[in-house]
Amino acid sequence: MNSSPENPSVMAESAAHAAIARLMTLHPKGFDLSLDRVRRLLERLGNPQDRLPPVIHVAGTNGKGSAVAFSRALLESAGYRVHAHTSPHLVNWHERFRMAGENGGRFVEDGLLAEAIERVAVANKGETITVFEILTAVMFVLFSEHPADAAIIEVGLGGRFDATNVIKNPAVSVIMPVSLDHQAYLGDRVELIAAEKAGIIKPGRPVVVGQQESDTARDVIVDTAERLGCPLSIYGQDFVAFEENGRLVHQDETGLLDLPLPRLSGRHQYANASAAIAAVKAAGFKLDHAAAERAMETVDWPARLQRLTSGRLADLAPAGSELWVDGGHNPGAGVVIAEALAAQEERMPRPLFLISGMINTKDQSGYFAAFHGIARRVFTVPVNMSDAGVPNTELAARAEEAGLSAEPIHSIEDALLLLRNTWSAEEVPPRILISGSLYLAGEALARNGTPPQ
């Protein structure tokens, strides 16, 4: 996941945002994978990463955010207090730091976040460091100083040299699906990327391997865990999930959990939910059937096939249409999103339109290829909140290379208005997906007036 500190949407004015803005004028943006700088900083802060509650550490190319969301829902439904770290944010920086609470967590309070940022910045003494590394240190400070029963920590990029990988003894390391992404940093072959992700595995500590689309990736992860003497739980071997009679069945060596289908859309979420159940169990937490049922019904993860049923953008769409937002941005994500939309098409046929923006570090044609044959047209729009956004005319060419009909449009709103003004009342209302970038997804949620809560 992109750990660049650029904000993907309009941010509200706050003390924390002001503190981060100051950091961004002093320190490099983007990626500089190393552990030396963050270790030096954490040493000055008293090594807060060594004073955390049991940690579920999650890496992967796709699905790791969903695994965090499912793990948090499972633990909170079972009565545990949970911290959760994710990145990047969609609308506000506070989303990265969810603090434990009695009745479910809340995004960190602005004053608390601003104070922690300033304290970490002072400890850094103006030395060279990335903003992501400072914010990772902030996460460790916050999570170590406020009580919780568990901390779920998402890797920013890769694993081996990611700033979160200073955790010595995680309760469990989780590796979600691995595919090609961030090749400039992680390698251009799936086995190289899998090796980087497997870098979060620690000797003797439990490992959960989520569903892998590549046997090669799975073999690299399993070989690493076996070499380090780790208890292993592998999707498709030690646990599995499937749909039966409109229910989600999770099966492992202890038996079956017969659960409601997850609140998160798409069949790919079945395996993500199953991996989270395996992770919570491997970490040593008690999980009964009732808690697992509640978790499937309450899990929340914005901009992952999220339907917008009200709001400013929803009001612009043709009457009766479906409007969806998804932040997936690589070919692997494109495949699972397209499969989910194809399944919806089987249940309720509607013409599919994409409103897409992407950044230039992604395989744009590879992403669009997944939608060949199911999307009627792509409206390509600028990604306004990233300097790396692909011009909409160039992105339209990439979509056409993938066999799609494409048209560059100035904005999300313009694309929706074009559809509304040209749609016939006699036609079945369309299904519209805003997609291709977390930056664009965050912008859509902000413009719709429905930011993550």
Sine and cosine of phi, psi and omega as CSV:
sin_phi,cos_phi,sin_psi,cos_psi,sin_omega,cos_omega
0.00,0.00,0.59,-0.81,-0.06,-1.00
-0.90,0.44,0.85,-0.53,0.04,-1.00
-0.98,-0.20,0.24,0.97,0.09,-1.00
-0.88,0.47,0.67,-0.74,-0.06,-1.00
-0.99,0.17,0.03,1.00,0.01,-1.00
-0.88,0.48,0.66,-0.75,-0.02,-1.00
-0.99,0.15,0.78,-0.63,-0.03,-1.00
-1.00,0.09,0.14,0.99,0.04,-1.00
-0.30,-0.95,0.02,-1.00,0.00,-1.00
-0.95,0.32,0.81,-0.58,-0.05,-1.00
-0.98,-0.19,0.63,-0.78,0.09,-1.00
-0.93,0.37,0.49,-0.87,0.06,-1.00
-0.93,0.36,0.73,-0.68,0.03,-1.00
-0.31,-0.95,0.28,-0.96,0.02,-1.00
-0.89,0.45,-0.63,0.78,-0.01,-1.00
-0.91,0.41,-0.68,0.73,0.02,-1.00
-0.88,0.47,-0.63,0.77,0.03,-1.00
-0.90,0.44,-0.66,0.75,0.01,-1.00
-0.90,0.44,-0.65,0.76,0.01,-1.00
-0.94,0.35,-0.62,0.79,0.04,-1.00
-0.87,0.50,-0.63,0.78,0.05,-1.00
-0.90,0.43,-0.66,0.75,0.03,-1.00
-0.86,0.50,-0.65,0.76,-0.08,-1.00
-0.93,0.37,-0.35,0.94,0.09,-1.00
-0.99,0.14,-0.28,0.96,-0.09,-1.00
-0.97,-0.25,-0.44,0.90,-0.18,-0.98
-0.80,-0.60,0.40,-0.92,-0.06,-1.00
-0.93,0.37,0.55,-0.83,0.11,-0.99
-1.00,0.04,0.18,-0.98,0.17,-0.99
0.99,0.16,-0.55,-0.83,-0.20,-0.98
-0.94,-0.35,0.66,-0.75,0.16,-0.99
-0.43,-0.90,0.99,0.14,-0.22,-0.97
-0.94,0.33,0.90,-0.44,0.01,-1.00
-0.20,-0.98,0.44,-0.90,0.06,-1.00
-0.96,-0.29,-0.19,0.98,-0.10,-1.00
-0.89,0.46,-0.72,0.70,-0.07,-1.00
-0.92,0.40,-0.71,0.70,-0.05,-1.00
-0.94,0.35,-0.57,0.82,0.06,-1.00
-0.90,0.43,-0.66,0.75,0.04,-1.00
-0.87,0.49,-0.71,0.71,-0.01,-1.00
-0.91,0.41,-0.70,0.71,-0.02,-1.00
-0.91,0.42,-0.55,0.84,0.07,-1.00
-0.87,0.50,-0.69,0.73,0.02,-1.00
-0.91,0.41,-0.44,0.90,-0.01,-1.00
-1.00,-0.01,0.07,1.00,0.01,-1.00
1.00,0.07,0.38,0.93,0.04,-1.00
0.80,0.60,0.87,0.49,0.01,-1.00
-0.88,0.47,-0.42,0.91,0.00,-1.00
-0.89,0.45,-0.29,0.96,0.03,-1.00
-1.00,-0.03,0.04,1.00,-0.05,-1.00
-0.83,-0.55,0.57,0.82,-0.01,-1.00
-1.00,-0.06,0.38,-0.93,0.22,-0.98
-0.92,0.39,0.11,-0.99,0.01,-1.00
-0.77,0.64,0.74,-0.67,-0.13,-0.99
-0.96,-0.28,0.77,-0.64,0.25,-0.97
-0.99,-0.17,0.94,-0.35,-0.10,-0.99
-0.97,-0.24,0.84,-0.55,-0.20,-0.98
-0.85,-0.53,0.84,-0.55,0.09,-1.00
-0.84,-0.54,0.14,-0.99,0.03,-1.00
0.59,-0.81,0.27,-0.96,0.05,-1.00
-0.99,0.13,-0.74,0.67,0.02,-1.00
-0.77,-0.64,0.52,-0.85,0.10,-1.00
1.00,0.00,-0.13,0.99,-0.06,-1.00
-0.94,0.33,-0.58,0.81,0.07,-1.00
-0.90,0.43,-0.64,0.77,0.06,-1.00
-0.90,0.43,-0.62,0.78,0.04,-1.00
-0.89,0.46,-0.63,0.78,0.08,-1.00
-0.88,0.47,-0.73,0.69,-0.04,-1.00
-0.89,0.46,-0.70,0.72,0.03,-1.00
-0.91,0.42,-0.68,0.74,0.00,-1.00
-0.88,0.47,-0.68,0.73,0.02,-1.00
-0.90,0.44,-0.70,0.72,0.00,-1.00
-0.88,0.47,-0.66,0.75,0.01,-1.00
-0.89,0.46,-0.74,0.67,-0.04,-1.00
-0.93,0.38,-0.71,0.71,-0.01,-1.00
-0.91,0.41,-0.58,0.81,0.05,-1.00
-0.91,0.41,-0.45,0.89,0.04,-1.00
-1.00,0.05,0.04,1.00,0.09,-1.00
0.99,-0.10,0.15,0.99,0.01,-1.00
-1.00,0.04,0.49,-0.87,0.10,-1.00
-1.00,-0.08,0.78,-0.62,-0.23,-0.97
-0.75,-0.66,0.80,-0.61,0.27,-0.96
-1.00,0.05,0.52,-0.86,0.06,-1.00
-0.59,-0.81,0.73,-0.68,0.03,-1.00
-0.89,-0.45,0.81,-0.59,0.07,-1.00
-0.71,-0.70,0.35,-0.94,0.10,-1.00
-0.38,-0.93,0.47,-0.88,-0.10,1.00
-0.98,0.21,0.00,-1.00,0.10,-0.99
-1.00,0.04,0.22,-0.98,0.00,-1.00
-0.99,-0.16,-0.73,0.69,-0.06,-1.00
-0.82,-0.57,-0.73,0.68,-0.05,-1.00
-0.80,-0.60,0.58,-0.82,-0.01,-1.00
-0.84,0.54,-0.50,0.87,-0.06,-1.00
-0.87,0.50,-0.41,0.91,-0.01,-1.00
-0.86,0.51,-0.42,0.91,-0.06,-1.00
-0.95,0.32,-0.32,0.95,-0.13,-0.99
-0.81,-0.59,0.99,-0.10,0.06,-1.00
-0.99,-0.16,0.87,-0.49,-0.08,-1.00
-1.00,-0.08,0.58,-0.81,-0.02,-1.00
-0.88,0.48,0.56,-0.83,0.07,-1.00
-0.55,-0.84,0.16,-0.99,-0.06,-1.00
-0.91,0.41,-0.66,0.75,-0.04,-1.00
-0.90,-0.44,0.76,0.65,-0.07,-1.00
0.99,-0.10,0.45,-0.89,-0.08,-1.00
-0.97,0.23,0.16,-0.99,0.06,-1.00
-0.68,-0.74,0.46,-0.89,0.12,-0.99
-0.86,0.51,0.55,-0.84,-0.05,-1.00
-0.84,0.54,0.61,-0.79,0.05,-1.00
-0.92,0.38,0.55,-0.84,-0.11,-0.99
-0.87,0.49,-0.72,0.69,-0.02,-1.00
-0.89,0.46,-0.63,0.77,0.01,-1.00
-0.91,0.41,-0.67,0.74,0.02,-1.00
-0.92,0.39,-0.70,0.72,0.00,-1.00
-0.88,0.48,-0.67,0.74,0.00,-1.00
-0.90,0.43,-0.66,0.75,0.00,-1.00
-0.92,0.40,-0.65,0.76,0.03,-1.00
-0.88,0.48,-0.73,0.68,-0.01,-1.00
-0.89,0.46,-0.64,0.77,-0.01,-1.00
-0.90,0.43,-0.68,0.74,0.01,-1.00
-0.93,0.38,-0.65,0.76,0.01,-1.00
-0.89,0.46,-0.65,0.76,0.05,-1.00
-0.89,0.46,-0.69,0.73,-0.01,-1.00
-0.90,0.45,-0.49,0.87,-0.01,-1.00
-0.95,0.30,-0.36,0.93,0.09,-1.00
0.86,0.51,0.53,0.85,0.07,-1.00
0.96,0.29,0.17,0.99,-0.02,-1.00
-0.97,0.24,0.34,-0.94,-0.04,-1.00
-0.89,0.46,0.77,-0.64,0.00,-1.00
-0.22,-0.97,0.42,-0.91,0.06,-1.00
-1.00,0.05,0.39,-0.92,0.03,-1.00
-0.89,0.46,-0.61,0.79,0.02,-1.00
-0.88,0.48,-0.62,0.79,0.02,-1.00
-0.92,0.40,-0.65,0.76,0.06,-1.00
-0.89,0.46,-0.70,0.72,-0.01,-1.00
-0.93,0.38,-0.49,0.87,0.10,-1.00
-0.92,0.39,-0.67,0.74,0.07,-1.00
-0.89,0.46,-0.62,0.79,0.07,-1.00
-0.86,0.51,-0.69,0.72,0.03,-1.00
-0.85,0.52,-0.72,0.70,-0.01,-1.00
-0.89,0.45,-0.64,0.77,0.04,-1.00
-0.89,0.46,-0.77,0.64,-0.03,-1.00
-0.87,0.49,-0.73,0.68,-0.09,-1.00
-0.94,0.34,-0.46,0.89,-0.01,-1.00
-0.99,0.15,-0.38,0.92,-0.11,-0.99
-0.99,-0.17,-0.06,1.00,0.01,-1.00
-0.79,-0.61,0.76,-0.65,-0.16,-0.99
-0.92,0.40,0.58,-0.81,0.07,-1.00
-0.32,-0.95,0.31,-0.95,0.05,-1.00
-1.00,-0.01,-0.33,0.94,-0.04,-1.00
-0.39,-0.92,0.42,-0.91,0.14,-0.99
-0.78,-0.63,0.80,-0.60,0.06,-1.00
-0.96,-0.29,0.85,-0.53,-0.14,-0.99
-0.82,-0.57,0.87,-0.49,0.03,-1.00
-1.00,0.01,0.72,-0.69,0.11,-0.99
-0.91,0.41,0.59,-0.81,0.03,-1.00
-0.98,0.18,-0.83,0.56,-0.04,-1.00
-0.52,-0.85,0.79,-0.61,0.02,-1.00
0.96,0.29,-0.89,-0.46,-0.03,-1.00
0.08,-1.00,-0.86,0.51,-0.12,-0.99
-0.83,0.56,-0.72,0.69,-0.04,-1.00
-0.94,-0.34,0.25,0.97,0.06,-1.00
-0.94,0.33,0.57,-0.82,-0.08,-1.00
-0.87,0.49,-0.40,0.92,0.03,-1.00
-0.96,0.27,-0.22,0.98,-0.16,-0.99
-1.00,0.07,0.66,0.75,0.14,-0.99
-0.96,-0.29,0.09,1.00,0.03,-1.00
-0.97,0.25,0.85,-0.52,-0.13,-0.99
-0.99,0.15,-0.65,0.76,-0.12,-0.99
-0.71,-0.70,0.95,0.31,0.03,-1.00
-0.89,0.46,0.51,-0.86,0.10,-0.99
-0.90,0.43,-0.56,0.83,0.08,-1.00
-0.33,-0.94,0.61,-0.80,0.16,-0.99
-0.97,-0.26,0.74,-0.67,-0.06,-1.00
-0.88,-0.48,0.79,-0.61,0.06,-1.00
-0.90,-0.43,0.94,-0.33,0.00,-1.00
-1.00,0.08,-0.02,-1.00,-0.11,-0.99
-0.78,0.62,0.71,-0.70,-0.01,-1.00
-0.94,-0.35,0.75,-0.66,0.09,-1.00
-0.50,-0.87,-0.06,-1.00,-0.06,-1.00
-0.96,0.29,0.82,-0.58,0.11,-0.99
-0.16,-0.99,0.48,-0.88,-0.01,-1.00
0.81,0.59,0.66,0.75,-0.08,-1.00
-0.86,0.51,-0.51,0.86,-0.02,-1.00
-0.90,0.44,-0.41,0.91,-0.04,-1.00
-0.96,-0.27,-0.51,0.86,-0.18,-0.98
-0.93,-0.38,-0.16,0.99,-0.05,-1.00
0.92,-0.38,0.37,-0.93,-0.09,-1.00
-0.97,-0.26,0.25,0.97,0.09,-1.00
-0.78,-0.63,0.56,-0.83,-0.12,-0.99
-0.89,0.46,-0.51,0.86,0.01,-1.00
-0.93,0.36,-0.52,0.86,0.05,-1.00
-0.94,0.33,-0.67,0.74,0.03,-1.00
-0.91,0.42,-0.66,0.75,0.04,-1.00
-0.87,0.49,-0.62,0.78,0.02,-1.00
-0.90,0.43,-0.61,0.79,0.04,-1.00
-0.92,0.40,-0.69,0.73,0.03,-1.00
-0.89,0.46,-0.66,0.75,-0.02,-1.00
-0.93,0.38,-0.14,0.99,0.04,-1.00
-0.90,0.43,-0.22,0.98,0.05,-1.00
-0.99,0.12,-0.17,0.99,-0.03,-1.00
-0.94,0.34,0.72,-0.70,-0.03,-1.00
-0.90,-0.44,0.56,-0.83,-0.07,-1.00
-0.79,0.61,0.80,-0.60,0.12,-0.99
0.97,0.23,-0.05,1.00,-0.04,-1.00
-1.00,-0.06,0.57,-0.82,-0.06,-1.00
-0.85,0.52,0.56,-0.83,0.01,-1.00
-0.75,-0.66,0.73,-0.68,0.13,-0.99
-0.91,-0.41,0.79,-0.61,0.00,-1.00
-0.95,-0.31,0.92,-0.39,0.02,-1.00
-0.95,0.31,0.06,-1.00,-0.02,-1.00
-0.86,0.51,0.80,-0.61,-0.02,-1.00
-0.92,-0.38,0.72,-0.70,0.05,-1.00
-0.98,0.19,-0.26,0.97,-0.03,-1.00
-0.87,-0.50,0.83,-0.56,0.09,-1.00
-0.88,0.47,-0.57,0.82,0.00,-1.00
-0.89,0.46,-0.71,0.70,0.03,-1.00
-0.88,0.48,-0.72,0.69,-0.01,-1.00
-0.87,0.49,-0.67,0.74,-0.03,-1.00
-0.89,0.45,-0.64,0.76,0.02,-1.00
-0.89,0.46,-0.70,0.71,-0.02,-1.00
-0.91,0.41,-0.72,0.69,-0.01,-1.00
-0.90,0.43,-0.68,0.74,0.01,-1.00
-0.87,0.49,-0.65,0.76,0.03,-1.00
-0.89,0.46,-0.73,0.68,-0.01,-1.00
-0.89,0.45,-0.66,0.75,0.01,-1.00
-0.92,0.40,-0.63,0.78,0.01,-1.00
-0.90,0.45,-0.53,0.85,-0.03,-1.00
-1.00,-0.06,0.13,0.99,0.08,-1.00
0.93,0.38,0.62,0.78,-0.07,-1.00
-1.00,-0.10,0.67,-0.74,0.20,-0.98
-0.87,0.48,0.74,-0.67,-0.15,-0.99
-0.88,-0.47,0.62,-0.78,0.15,-0.99
-0.71,-0.71,0.89,-0.46,-0.19,-0.98
-0.88,-0.47,0.76,-0.65,0.04,-1.00
-0.89,0.46,0.69,-0.72,-0.02,-1.00
1.00,0.03,-0.21,0.98,0.02,-1.00
-0.85,-0.53,-0.78,0.63,-0.03,-1.00
-0.97,-0.24,-0.35,0.94,0.08,-1.00
-0.44,-0.90,0.37,-0.93,-0.04,-1.00
-0.37,-0.93,0.35,-0.94,0.07,-1.00
-0.74,-0.68,0.55,-0.83,0.05,-1.00
-0.40,-0.92,0.34,-0.94,0.03,-1.00
-1.00,-0.07,0.70,-0.72,0.04,-1.00
-0.55,-0.84,0.86,-0.51,0.01,-1.00
0.83,0.56,0.65,0.76,0.04,-1.00
0.95,0.32,0.33,0.94,0.02,-1.00
-0.80,-0.60,0.35,-0.94,0.09,-1.00
-0.99,-0.13,0.82,-0.57,0.04,-1.00
-0.94,-0.34,0.86,-0.51,0.14,-0.99
-0.97,-0.23,0.81,-0.58,-0.03,-1.00
-0.85,-0.53,0.75,-0.66,0.12,-0.99
-0.59,-0.81,-0.18,-0.98,-0.11,-0.99
-0.91,0.42,-0.30,0.95,0.00,-1.00
-1.00,0.00,-0.17,0.98,0.01,-1.00
0.74,-0.67,-0.50,-0.87,-0.10,-1.00
-0.90,-0.44,0.57,-0.82,0.24,-0.97
-0.90,-0.44,0.89,-0.46,0.02,-1.00
-0.99,-0.13,0.95,-0.32,-0.22,-0.98
-0.81,-0.58,0.31,-0.95,0.16,-0.99
-0.91,0.43,0.43,-0.90,0.13,-0.99
-0.88,0.47,0.59,-0.80,-0.06,-1.00
-0.88,0.48,0.51,-0.86,0.06,-1.00
-0.91,0.43,-0.44,0.90,0.05,-1.00
-0.97,0.22,0.72,-0.69,-0.10,-1.00
-0.97,0.23,0.51,-0.86,0.10,-0.99
0.96,-0.28,0.67,-0.75,0.00,-1.00
-0.90,0.43,-0.44,0.90,0.02,-1.00
-0.88,0.47,-0.37,0.93,0.01,-1.00
-0.96,0.30,-0.28,0.96,0.05,-1.00
-0.90,0.45,-0.74,0.67,0.01,-1.00
-0.92,0.39,-0.58,0.81,0.04,-1.00
-0.90,0.44,-0.68,0.73,0.04,-1.00
-0.89,0.45,-0.66,0.75,-0.01,-1.00
-0.90,0.44,-0.66,0.75,0.04,-1.00
-0.89,0.45,-0.62,0.78,0.03,-1.00
-0.91,0.40,-0.65,0.76,0.06,-1.00
-0.87,0.49,-0.72,0.70,0.03,-1.00
-0.88,0.48,-0.63,0.78,-0.02,-1.00
-0.92,0.39,-0.71,0.70,0.00,-1.00
-0.87,0.49,-0.67,0.75,0.04,-1.00
-0.92,0.39,-0.70,0.71,-0.02,-1.00
-0.89,0.45,-0.49,0.87,0.02,-1.00
-0.97,0.24,-0.12,0.99,0.08,-1.00
1.00,-0.09,0.19,0.98,0.01,-1.00
-1.00,0.03,0.56,-0.83,0.04,-1.00
-0.99,0.15,0.72,-0.70,-0.04,-1.00
-0.67,-0.75,0.93,-0.37,0.02,-1.00
-0.99,-0.12,0.15,-0.99,-0.09,-1.00
-0.88,0.47,-0.66,0.75,-0.04,-1.00
-0.89,0.45,-0.65,0.76,0.02,-1.00
-0.91,0.41,-0.67,0.75,0.01,-1.00
-0.90,0.44,-0.62,0.78,0.06,-1.00
-0.88,0.47,-0.73,0.68,0.00,-1.00
-0.87,0.49,-0.63,0.78,-0.04,-1.00
-0.89,0.45,-0.67,0.74,0.00,-1.00
-0.90,0.44,-0.50,0.87,-0.05,-1.00
-1.00,0.07,-0.33,0.94,-0.10,-0.99
-0.91,-0.41,-0.18,0.98,-0.07,-1.00
-0.82,0.57,0.63,-0.78,-0.05,-1.00
-0.65,-0.76,0.75,-0.66,0.04,-1.00
-0.50,-0.87,1.00,-0.09,-0.12,-0.99
-0.87,0.50,0.51,-0.86,0.09,-1.00
0.91,0.41,0.38,0.92,0.16,-0.99
-0.88,-0.48,1.00,-0.08,-0.17,-0.99
0.70,0.72,0.82,0.57,0.03,-1.00
-1.00,-0.05,0.80,-0.60,0.02,-1.00
-1.00,0.03,0.75,-0.66,0.06,-1.00
-0.99,-0.15,0.95,-0.32,-0.05,-1.00
-0.99,-0.17,-0.23,0.97,0.05,-1.00
-0.47,-0.88,0.28,-0.96,-0.02,-1.00
0.85,-0.53,0.07,-1.00,-0.12,-0.99
-0.90,0.45,-0.68,0.73,0.02,-1.00
-0.94,0.33,-0.67,0.75,0.00,-1.00
-0.85,0.52,-0.56,0.83,-0.01,-1.00
-0.95,0.32,-0.36,0.93,-0.01,-1.00
-0.99,0.11,-0.33,0.94,-0.06,-1.00
-0.95,0.32,0.39,-0.92,0.06,-1.00
-0.81,0.58,0.57,-0.82,-0.02,-1.00
-0.83,0.56,0.72,-0.69,0.06,-1.00
0.99,0.14,-0.02,1.00,-0.05,-1.00
-0.99,0.17,0.24,-0.97,0.12,-0.99
-0.97,-0.25,0.72,-0.69,0.03,-1.00
-0.85,-0.52,0.84,-0.55,-0.06,-1.00
-0.83,-0.55,0.44,-0.90,0.07,-1.00
-0.77,-0.64,0.72,-0.70,0.09,-1.00
-0.58,-0.81,0.67,-0.74,-0.04,-1.00
-1.00,-0.06,0.06,1.00,0.02,-1.00
-0.84,0.54,0.61,-0.79,-0.19,-0.98
-0.56,-0.83,0.25,0.97,0.05,-1.00
-0.72,-0.70,0.19,-0.98,-0.06,-1.00
-0.84,0.55,-0.63,0.78,0.02,-1.00
-0.88,0.48,-0.68,0.73,0.05,-1.00
-0.91,0.40,-0.63,0.78,0.02,-1.00
-0.84,0.54,-0.65,0.76,-0.02,-1.00
-0.89,0.46,-0.75,0.66,-0.07,-1.00
-0.94,0.34,-0.56,0.83,0.04,-1.00
-0.93,0.38,-0.70,0.71,0.01,-1.00
-0.89,0.46,-0.64,0.77,0.04,-1.00
-0.89,0.45,-0.65,0.76,0.02,-1.00
-0.90,0.43,-0.66,0.75,0.01,-1.00
-0.95,0.32,-0.56,0.83,0.08,-1.00
-0.90,0.44,-0.61,0.79,0.05,-1.00
-0.91,0.41,-0.64,0.77,0.07,-1.00
-0.90,0.45,-0.60,0.80,0.02,-1.00
-0.89,0.46,-0.59,0.81,0.02,-1.00
-0.91,0.41,-0.64,0.77,-0.04,-1.00
-0.97,0.23,-0.66,0.75,-0.05,-1.00
-0.56,-0.83,1.00,-0.07,-0.07,-1.00
-0.88,0.48,0.75,-0.66,0.10,-0.99
-0.50,-0.86,0.56,-0.83,0.12,-0.99
-0.92,0.40,0.71,-0.71,-0.06,-1.00
-0.98,-0.20,0.76,-0.65,0.10,-0.99
-0.84,-0.54,0.63,-0.78,0.08,-1.00
-0.96,-0.29,0.66,-0.75,0.23,-0.97
-0.91,-0.42,0.95,-0.31,-0.23,-0.97
-0.80,-0.60,0.64,-0.77,0.19,-0.98
-0.69,-0.73,0.58,-0.81,-0.04,-1.00
-0.61,-0.79,0.28,-0.96,0.07,-1.00
-0.97,-0.25,0.28,-0.96,-0.21,-0.98
-0.98,0.19,-0.03,1.00,0.08,-1.00
-1.00,0.00,0.00,1.00,-0.07,-1.00
-0.97,-0.25,0.38,-0.93,0.05,-1.00
-0.99,0.10,1.00,-0.02,-0.13,-0.99
-0.93,0.38,-0.74,0.67,0.01,-1.00
-0.89,0.45,-0.61,0.79,0.04,-1.00
-0.89,0.45,-0.62,0.78,0.05,-1.00
-0.91,0.41,-0.75,0.66,-0.06,-1.00
-0.92,0.39,-0.48,0.88,-0.05,-1.00
-0.83,0.55,-0.51,0.86,-0.02,-1.00
-0.90,0.43,-0.38,0.92,-0.09,-1.00
-0.99,-0.15,0.07,1.00,0.02,-1.00
-0.89,0.46,0.79,-0.61,0.02,-1.00
1.00,-0.04,-0.19,0.98,0.00,-1.00
-0.85,-0.52,-0.36,0.93,0.02,-1.00
-0.99,-0.17,0.76,-0.64,-0.01,-1.00
-0.96,0.29,-0.61,0.79,-0.07,-1.00
-0.32,-0.95,0.48,-0.88,0.07,-1.00
-0.89,-0.45,0.80,-0.60,0.19,-0.98
-0.98,-0.18,0.90,-0.43,-0.03,-1.00
-1.00,-0.06,0.71,-0.70,-0.08,-1.00
-0.78,-0.62,0.36,-0.93,0.06,-1.00
-0.93,0.37,0.48,-0.88,0.18,-0.98
-0.99,-0.14,0.99,-0.14,-0.21,-0.98
-0.95,0.31,-0.42,0.91,-0.14,-0.99
-0.98,-0.20,0.35,0.94,0.10,-0.99
-0.64,-0.77,0.71,-0.70,0.08,-1.00
-0.92,0.40,-0.28,0.96,-0.05,-1.00
-1.00,-0.08,0.16,0.99,-0.01,-1.00
-0.87,0.48,0.66,-0.75,0.04,-1.00
-0.98,0.18,0.76,-0.65,0.07,-1.00
-0.81,0.59,0.61,-0.79,-0.12,-0.99
-0.89,0.46,-0.51,0.86,0.03,-1.00
-0.93,0.37,-0.64,0.77,0.02,-1.00
-0.93,0.37,-0.63,0.78,0.00,-1.00
-0.91,0.40,-0.58,0.82,0.06,-1.00
-0.88,0.48,-0.62,0.78,0.04,-1.00
-0.91,0.42,-0.63,0.78,0.03,-1.00
-0.91,0.41,-0.61,0.79,0.03,-1.00
-0.91,0.41,-0.64,0.77,0.01,-1.00
-0.93,0.37,-0.54,0.84,0.11,-0.99
-0.86,0.50,-0.50,0.86,0.01,-1.00
-1.00,0.07,0.09,1.00,0.07,-1.00
1.00,-0.02,0.24,0.97,-0.01,-1.00
-0.97,-0.22,0.46,-0.89,0.15,-0.99
-0.99,0.15,0.78,-0.62,-0.13,-0.99
-0.68,-0.73,0.49,-0.87,0.01,-1.00
-0.58,-0.82,0.82,-0.57,0.05,-1.00
-0.96,0.29,0.69,-0.73,-0.02,-1.00
-0.73,-0.68,0.46,-0.89,-0.11,-0.99
-0.95,0.30,-0.51,0.86,-0.10,-0.99
-0.36,-0.93,0.23,-0.97,0.09,-1.00
-0.85,0.53,-0.72,0.70,-0.04,-1.00
-0.87,0.49,-0.68,0.73,-0.01,-1.00
-0.89,0.46,-0.62,0.78,0.02,-1.00
-0.91,0.42,-0.68,0.73,0.01,-1.00
-0.91,0.41,-0.66,0.75,0.02,-1.00
-0.91,0.42,-0.62,0.78,0.04,-1.00
-0.87,0.48,-0.70,0.72,0.04,-1.00
-0.89,0.46,-0.71,0.70,-0.05,-1.00
-0.90,0.44,-0.65,0.76,-0.08,-1.00
-0.97,0.23,-0.31,0.95,-0.02,-1.00
-0.94,-0.33,-0.02,1.00,-0.07,-1.00
-1.00,0.09,0.73,-0.68,0.01,-1.00
-1.00,0.09,0.64,-0.77,0.02,-1.00
-0.90,0.44,-0.35,0.94,0.00,-1.00
-0.99,0.15,-0.26,0.97,-0.04,-1.00
-1.00,0.09,0.45,-0.89,0.13,-0.99
-0.91,0.42,0.76,-0.65,-0.01,-1.00
-0.85,0.53,0.56,-0.83,-0.13,-0.99
-0.99,0.16,0.22,-0.98,0.19,-0.98
-0.95,-0.31,0.83,-0.56,-0.13,-0.99
-0.86,-0.51,0.76,-0.65,0.02,-1.00
-0.87,-0.50,0.87,-0.50,0.16,-0.99
-1.00,0.02,0.86,-0.51,-0.24,-0.97
-0.37,-0.93,0.13,-0.99,0.16,-0.99
0.94,-0.34,-0.25,0.97,-0.05,-1.00
-0.29,-0.96,0.64,-0.77,0.13,-0.99
-0.91,0.40,-0.51,0.86,0.08,-1.00
-0.87,0.49,-0.72,0.69,0.00,-1.00
-0.92,0.38,-0.64,0.77,0.02,-1.00
-0.88,0.47,-0.68,0.74,0.04,-1.00
-0.89,0.45,-0.66,0.75,0.04,-1.00
-0.88,0.47,-0.66,0.75,0.00,-1.00
-0.89,0.45,-0.70,0.71,0.00,-1.00
-0.90,0.43,-0.63,0.77,0.03,-1.00
-0.91,0.41,-0.72,0.69,-0.02,-1.00
-0.92,0.39,-0.48,0.88,0.04,-1.00
-0.97,0.22,-0.28,0.96,-0.05,-1.00
0.99,0.15,0.40,0.92,-0.02,-1.00
-0.77,-0.64,0.88,0.47,0.01,-1.00
-0.93,0.37,0.34,-0.94,0.05,-1.00
-0.84,0.54,0.57,-0.82,-0.01,-1.00
-0.90,-0.44,0.00,0.00,0.00,0.00
